[in-house]
């Protein structure tokens, strides 16, 4: 009897364990029993895996490709390699992970003919990283790139390289691509002869050219691009490359309407840079040809260097002042920029900008975005400015320190008054305390 009792207890215990295991495999929902299985990652649809892999850095993709045969097949699908960013840095100089050189060689060997949208991101200032980028460029002989970007987040990087080494690597891409439509090469030693190679091989396809801070390019070099690349729609360059001849070339009947022109007006040493003047007739011809163009200008000048600017009407739409700008210059902005859509002033000084803001509101009828940093504006003048602009101010970013309380409005009252005229709740921006 004892043995039978033990047997029954054992059977009962085994039955309970089986029931517990079964309960883990089944789930009751609305009195219906469904099977709950652990996910089978190996049998995911390859289209889903492909979407996930496209968000992974190269090294993580390589690790994931070792999980199973299906994932490895996705790793070698051509669609995965049409768009890629090579991240380069030296481990000793940066905490960021660099793309392993051997892995890069394998990818180029197997997928160079699939690459179409490529950027090289150098995240440190070492010469070795820039040289590695050039070595990779020179290997892209079987590519038909549509987009090439050379991005340096730390200077001097590419500018430290021997000019001939960089140019020879870059022209390999220019000669072999034949269908380049977008080129971003800021802070590089690109020069006029290399731009001629670019034009000779890609004049029918080039639509975007961004090349700020390229000291070896002359106005004649960029004019050659405008003369030959009639499909160019977006252009970004430094002010010293802008000329009357360039604006007239972009205004020719053969040229498509430009959609975006960005100009960086930069001075590193006060008083040592001479800025030329663009004729009003050249701007007029340019706007007549491309009436909807966005003309974006970034000013990084010292106050005494603004004299050549805003002396007559200029068709700028987006205006950014990265350094302190005087009341006089802002007053001229209100008189000479009727197409202005966005205005950002990072600093001005301790003299209130009341009159200048009111004048801008009166004359700039398309203004819809304003940002003010280290400036001063009385609360009454600011409310009047918002009232004049009305609901068209879709973006209004004003630091609280900018607003000076007066007899009419305190800081506590102004947000209600501004919100009323904007038709939405508005508060001034607060300076972080950490």
C-alpha positions as CSV (number, residue, x, y, z in Angstrom):
1,X,0.0,0.0,0.0
2,X,2.9,2.4,0.8
3,X,4.5,1.6,-2.5
4,X,1.2,2.3,-4.3
5,X,0.7,5.5,-2.4
6,X,4.2,6.6,-3.4
7,X,3.5,5.7,-7.0
8,X,0.3,7.7,-7.0
9,X,2.1,10.7,-5.4
10,X,4.9,10.5,-8.1
11,X,2.3,10.3,-10.9
12,X,0.4,13.2,-9.4
13,X,3.6,15.3,-9.1
14,X,4.6,14.4,-12.7
15,X,1.1,15.3,-13.9
16,X,1.2,18.7,-12.1
17,X,4.6,19.5,-13.7
18,X,3.3,18.5,-17.1
19,X,0.2,20.7,-16.6
20,X,2.4,23.6,-15.5
21,X,4.6,23.2,-18.6
22,X,1.5,23.0,-20.8
23,X,0.0,26.1,-19.2
24,X,3.2,28.0,-20.1
25,X,2.7,27.0,-23.7
26,X,-0.9,28.0,-23.9
27,X,-2.7,31.2,-23.1
28,X,-6.5,31.7,-22.6
29,X,-7.9,34.7,-24.3
30,X,-11.7,35.2,-24.3
31,X,-12.2,31.6,-23.4
32,X,-10.2,30.5,-26.6
33,X,-6.9,28.7,-26.2
34,X,-4.1,29.8,-28.5
35,X,-0.6,28.5,-28.8
36,X,2.2,30.9,-27.7
37,X,5.6,30.1,-29.2
38,X,8.9,31.8,-28.8
39,X,9.8,33.9,-31.9
40,X,11.8,32.2,-34.7
41,X,14.2,35.0,-35.6
42,X,15.8,32.9,-38.4
43,X,12.5,32.8,-40.3
44,X,11.7,36.5,-40.3
45,X,10.9,37.9,-43.7
46,X,14.1,39.1,-45.4
47,X,12.5,42.4,-46.2
48,X,12.0,43.0,-42.5
49,X,15.6,42.1,-41.7
50,X,16.8,44.3,-44.5
51,X,14.9,47.3,-43.0
52,X,16.5,46.6,-39.6
53,X,20.0,46.2,-41.1
54,X,19.8,49.6,-42.9
55,X,19.8,51.3,-39.5
56,X,22.8,49.5,-38.2
57,X,26.5,50.7,-38.4
58,X,28.7,48.6,-40.6
59,X,30.3,46.7,-37.7
60,X,27.0,45.8,-36.1
61,X,25.7,44.6,-39.5
62,X,28.7,42.3,-39.8
63,X,28.1,40.9,-36.3
64,X,24.4,40.3,-37.0
65,X,25.2,38.5,-40.3
66,X,26.9,35.8,-38.2
67,X,23.6,34.9,-36.4
68,X,22.3,32.5,-39.1
69,X,22.3,31.7,-42.8
70,X,19.2,33.8,-43.5
71,X,20.7,36.9,-41.9
72,X,24.0,36.4,-43.7
73,X,22.1,36.3,-47.0
74,X,20.5,39.7,-46.2
75,X,23.9,41.1,-45.4
76,X,25.0,40.5,-49.0
77,X,21.8,41.8,-50.7
78,X,22.6,44.7,-53.1
79,X,19.8,46.8,-51.7
80,X,21.6,47.0,-48.4
81,X,24.6,48.7,-49.9
82,X,23.1,51.3,-52.1
83,X,23.3,53.9,-49.3
84,X,26.1,53.8,-46.8
85,X,28.2,56.0,-44.5
86,X,31.8,55.1,-43.7
87,X,32.7,56.4,-40.2
88,X,36.4,56.9,-39.7
89,X,38.4,57.8,-36.7
90,X,41.5,56.6,-34.8
91,X,40.6,54.7,-31.6
92,X,43.3,56.5,-29.7
93,X,41.8,59.9,-30.3
94,X,38.0,59.2,-30.1
95,X,35.6,57.1,-28.1
96,X,33.5,56.5,-31.1
97,X,33.8,53.3,-33.0
98,X,35.5,53.4,-36.4
99,X,34.7,51.2,-39.3
100,X,37.3,48.5,-39.4
101,X,39.6,48.9,-42.5
102,X,39.6,45.2,-43.4
103,X,35.8,45.1,-43.3
104,X,35.7,48.2,-45.5
105,X,37.9,46.4,-48.1
106,X,35.7,43.4,-48.1
107,X,32.6,45.5,-48.6
108,X,34.1,47.5,-51.5
109,X,35.4,44.3,-53.1
110,X,32.0,42.7,-53.1
111,X,29.6,45.6,-53.3
112,X,31.4,48.6,-55.0
113,X,29.1,48.3,-58.0
114,X,26.0,48.5,-55.8
115,X,27.1,51.7,-53.9
116,X,25.1,54.8,-55.0
117,X,24.8,57.1,-52.0
118,X,28.0,57.3,-50.0
119,X,29.4,59.6,-47.4
120,X,32.6,59.6,-45.5
121,X,32.4,60.9,-41.9
122,X,35.7,61.7,-40.3
123,X,34.9,62.2,-36.6
124,X,38.4,63.2,-35.4
125,X,41.1,65.6,-36.5
126,X,43.7,63.0,-37.3
127,X,45.5,62.9,-40.6
128,X,45.3,59.1,-40.6
129,X,41.5,59.1,-40.7
130,X,41.4,61.5,-43.6
131,X,44.0,59.4,-45.4
132,X,41.9,56.3,-44.8
133,X,38.9,58.1,-46.5
134,X,41.1,59.0,-49.5
135,X,42.3,55.4,-49.8
136,X,38.7,54.2,-49.8
137,X,37.8,56.8,-52.4
138,X,40.5,55.7,-54.7
139,X,39.1,52.1,-54.6
140,X,35.7,53.1,-55.9
141,X,36.6,52.5,-59.5
142,X,33.6,50.3,-60.3
143,X,31.0,52.6,-58.7
144,X,28.3,54.6,-60.3
145,X,27.7,57.0,-57.4
146,X,24.7,59.4,-57.4
147,X,25.6,61.1,-54.0
148,X,29.0,61.7,-52.5
149,X,29.6,63.4,-49.2
150,X,32.8,64.2,-47.4
151,X,32.0,65.2,-43.8
152,X,34.6,66.3,-41.3
153,X,33.2,66.9,-37.8
154,X,36.6,67.9,-36.5
155,X,39.0,70.2,-38.3
156,X,41.5,70.3,-40.0
157,X,41.2,66.7,-41.2
158,X,41.1,66.7,-45.1
159,X,42.9,70.1,-45.2
160,X,45.9,68.4,-43.6
161,X,46.4,66.0,-46.5
162,X,48.7,66.6,-49.4
163,X,46.6,68.3,-52.0
164,X,47.6,66.0,-54.8
165,X,46.7,62.9,-52.8
166,X,43.2,64.1,-52.1
167,X,42.6,65.4,-55.6
168,X,43.7,62.1,-57.2
169,X,41.4,60.1,-55.0
170,X,38.4,62.5,-55.6
171,X,38.9,62.5,-59.4
172,X,38.7,58.7,-59.5
173,X,35.1,59.1,-58.3
174,X,34.4,62.0,-60.7
175,X,35.6,60.0,-63.7
176,X,34.0,56.7,-62.9
177,X,30.6,57.8,-61.6
178,X,29.2,59.5,-64.8
179,X,25.9,60.1,-63.0
180,X,26.7,62.1,-59.9
181,X,23.7,64.2,-58.8
182,X,24.7,65.4,-55.3
183,X,28.2,66.4,-54.1
184,X,29.0,67.7,-50.6
185,X,32.6,68.5,-50.0
186,X,33.0,71.1,-47.3
187,X,36.4,71.8,-45.8
188,X,38.4,70.0,-48.5
189,X,41.4,71.0,-50.8
190,X,39.3,70.5,-53.9
191,X,40.5,72.9,-56.7
192,X,39.4,74.3,-60.0
193,X,41.0,71.6,-62.2
194,X,39.2,68.8,-60.2
195,X,35.9,70.7,-60.7
196,X,36.5,70.7,-64.5
197,X,36.8,66.9,-64.3
198,X,33.6,66.8,-62.3
199,X,31.8,68.9,-65.0
200,X,33.3,66.9,-67.9
201,X,31.9,63.7,-66.6
202,X,28.7,64.7,-64.7
203,X,27.4,68.0,-66.2
204,X,24.1,66.4,-67.2
205,X,23.3,64.9,-63.9
206,X,24.6,67.3,-61.2
207,X,21.8,68.9,-59.2
208,X,23.3,69.7,-55.8
209,X,26.7,71.1,-55.0
210,X,27.7,72.1,-51.5
211,X,31.3,73.2,-51.1
212,X,31.8,75.7,-48.3
213,X,35.3,76.4,-46.9
214,X,37.2,75.2,-50.0
215,X,40.0,77.7,-50.2
216,X,41.6,76.3,-53.4
217,X,38.5,77.0,-55.5
218,X,38.3,80.3,-57.3
219,X,35.2,82.3,-58.6
220,X,36.2,81.1,-62.0
221,X,36.1,77.5,-60.9
222,X,32.6,77.7,-59.6
223,X,31.5,79.7,-62.6
224,X,32.7,76.8,-64.8
225,X,30.2,74.5,-62.9
226,X,27.3,77.0,-63.3
227,X,28.1,77.5,-67.0
228,X,28.1,73.7,-67.8
229,X,25.7,72.1,-65.2
230,X,22.4,73.6,-66.4
231,X,20.4,71.2,-64.2
232,X,21.9,72.5,-60.9
233,X,19.1,73.3,-58.4
234,X,20.9,73.7,-55.1
235,X,24.2,75.4,-54.5
236,X,26.1,76.3,-51.3
237,X,29.3,78.2,-51.2
238,X,31.4,80.9,-49.4
239,X,30.8,84.5,-50.2
240,X,34.2,85.0,-51.8
241,X,33.1,82.6,-54.6
242,X,29.9,84.6,-55.3
243,X,30.2,87.0,-58.3
244,X,28.0,89.0,-60.7
245,X,29.1,86.6,-63.4
246,X,28.0,83.6,-61.4
247,X,24.5,85.1,-60.7
248,X,24.1,85.9,-64.4
249,X,25.2,82.4,-65.4
250,X,22.6,80.9,-63.0
251,X,20.0,83.2,-64.6
252,X,20.6,82.1,-68.2
253,X,17.8,80.7,-70.3
254,X,19.6,77.3,-70.5
255,X,19.7,77.0,-66.7
256,X,16.9,75.5,-64.7
257,X,15.4,77.6,-61.9
258,X,17.6,77.4,-58.8
259,X,15.6,76.3,-55.7
260,X,18.2,76.9,-53.0
261,X,21.3,79.1,-52.8
262,X,23.2,79.2,-49.5
263,X,26.0,81.7,-48.9
264,X,28.3,81.6,-45.9
265,X,29.8,85.0,-45.2
266,X,32.7,84.2,-42.8
267,X,35.6,86.2,-41.3
268,X,38.2,84.5,-39.1
269,X,40.4,87.6,-38.5
270,X,38.7,91.0,-37.9
271,X,39.8,93.6,-40.4
272,X,41.8,91.3,-42.6
273,X,39.1,90.2,-45.0
274,X,37.8,92.4,-47.8
275,X,34.3,91.8,-49.0
276,X,33.3,92.7,-52.5
277,X,29.9,94.1,-53.5
278,X,27.4,92.3,-55.7
279,X,25.5,94.6,-58.2
280,X,21.8,95.0,-57.6
281,X,21.2,94.4,-61.3
282,X,22.7,90.9,-60.9
283,X,20.4,90.1,-58.0
284,X,17.4,91.4,-60.0
285,X,18.3,89.1,-63.0
286,X,18.7,86.2,-60.7
287,X,15.4,86.6,-59.0
288,X,13.6,87.3,-62.3
289,X,14.8,83.9,-63.5
290,X,14.3,82.0,-60.2
291,X,11.5,83.9,-58.3
292,X,10.9,81.2,-55.8
293,X,14.5,80.5,-54.8
294,X,15.4,80.3,-51.1
295,X,18.4,82.5,-50.6
296,X,20.0,81.6,-47.3
297,X,22.8,83.7,-45.8
298,X,24.9,82.9,-42.7
299,X,26.9,85.8,-41.4
300,X,29.9,85.2,-39.1
301,X,31.4,88.7,-39.2
302,X,32.6,91.3,-36.7
303,X,30.5,94.5,-36.5
304,X,33.0,96.6,-38.4
305,X,32.9,94.2,-41.4
306,X,29.2,94.7,-42.3
307,X,29.7,97.9,-44.2
308,X,29.4,96.4,-47.8
309,X,26.1,94.6,-46.9
310,X,22.5,95.7,-46.9
311,X,23.1,98.9,-48.7
312,X,20.4,98.2,-51.2
313,X,17.6,95.7,-51.7
314,X,18.8,92.1,-51.5
315,X,16.5,89.0,-52.1
316,X,17.6,87.1,-49.0
317,X,14.9,84.8,-47.5
318,X,16.7,83.2,-44.5
319,X,19.1,85.3,-42.5
320,X,21.3,84.1,-39.7
321,X,23.7,86.2,-37.6
322,X,26.2,84.0,-35.8
323,X,28.1,86.8,-34.1
324,X,27.1,90.1,-32.6
325,X,25.4,92.5,-35.1
326,X,24.8,96.2,-34.6
327,X,21.5,98.1,-34.4
328,X,22.5,99.9,-37.6
329,X,22.8,96.7,-39.6
330,X,19.5,95.3,-38.2
331,X,17.9,98.6,-39.2
332,X,19.2,98.2,-42.7
333,X,17.8,94.6,-42.8
334,X,14.3,96.0,-42.3
335,X,14.8,98.4,-45.2
336,X,16.5,96.1,-47.7
337,X,15.1,92.5,-47.2
338,X,11.5,92.5,-48.3
339,X,11.6,88.7,-49.1
340,X,12.8,87.8,-45.6
341,X,11.1,84.7,-44.2
342,X,13.4,83.8,-41.3
343,X,15.6,85.9,-39.0
344,X,17.9,84.6,-36.3
345,X,20.1,87.0,-34.2
346,X,22.4,85.2,-31.8
347,X,23.8,88.4,-30.2
348,X,23.4,92.2,-30.3
349,X,24.5,93.9,-27.2
350,X,22.8,96.0,-24.5
351,X,21.0,98.5,-26.7
352,X,17.3,97.6,-27.1
353,X,16.2,96.6,-30.6
354,X,12.7,98.1,-30.4
355,X,12.7,100.3,-33.4
356,X,14.6,97.7,-35.5
357,X,12.1,95.0,-34.8
358,X,9.1,97.2,-35.6
359,X,10.7,98.3,-38.9
360,X,11.3,94.6,-39.8
361,X,7.6,93.8,-39.0
362,X,6.5,96.7,-41.2
363,X,8.6,95.9,-44.2
364,X,9.1,92.1,-44.2
365,X,5.6,90.9,-45.0
366,X,6.6,87.3,-45.4
367,X,8.5,86.9,-42.0
368,X,7.3,83.7,-40.3
369,X,10.2,82.6,-38.1
370,X,12.3,84.7,-35.6
371,X,14.9,83.7,-33.1
372,X,16.6,86.1,-30.7
373,X,19.5,85.2,-28.3
374,X,21.7,87.7,-26.4
375,X,19.7,90.8,-27.3
376,X,17.4,93.2,-25.5
377,X,13.8,94.1,-26.5
378,X,11.3,95.9,-24.3
379,X,8.2,93.9,-23.6
380,X,5.9,96.6,-25.1
381,X,7.9,96.7,-28.4
382,X,7.9,92.9,-28.6
383,X,4.2,92.7,-28.1
384,X,3.7,95.3,-30.9
385,X,6.0,93.3,-33.2
386,X,4.0,90.1,-32.6
387,X,0.8,92.0,-33.1
388,X,2.0,93.4,-36.5
389,X,3.2,90.0,-37.7
390,X,0.1,88.2,-36.4
391,X,-0.5,84.5,-36.9
392,X,2.1,84.1,-39.7
393,X,4.8,83.8,-37.0
394,X,4.9,80.0,-37.1
395,X,8.2,79.9,-35.1
396,X,9.1,82.3,-32.4
397,X,12.1,81.4,-30.2
398,X,13.0,84.2,-27.8
399,X,15.1,83.7,-24.7
400,X,13.5,85.1,-21.5
401,X,16.6,87.2,-20.8
402,X,15.9,89.1,-24.0
403,X,12.6,90.6,-22.8
404,X,12.9,93.7,-20.6
405,X,9.8,94.5,-18.4
406,X,8.4,98.0,-18.7
407,X,5.5,100.0,-17.4
408,X,3.0,98.2,-19.6
409,X,4.0,94.5,-19.4
410,X,5.8,92.3,-16.9
411,X,7.4,89.0,-17.7
412,X,4.4,87.3,-16.1
413,X,2.0,89.1,-18.4
414,X,3.7,89.0,-21.7
415,X,3.1,85.3,-22.4
416,X,-0.6,85.8,-22.3
417,X,-0.5,88.9,-24.5
418,X,1.8,87.2,-27.1
419,X,-0.3,84.0,-27.0
420,X,-3.4,86.1,-27.8
421,X,-1.9,87.6,-30.9
422,X,-0.4,84.4,-32.1
423,X,-3.5,82.4,-31.6
424,X,-1.7,79.7,-29.7
425,X,0.0,79.2,-26.3
426,X,3.5,80.8,-26.3
427,X,6.2,81.0,-23.6
428,X,9.7,82.5,-23.9
429,X,12.6,80.0,-23.9
430,X,14.4,79.4,-20.6
431,X,18.1,79.2,-20.1
432,X,19.1,75.7,-18.8
433,X,20.4,75.8,-15.2
434,X,22.7,72.9,-15.3
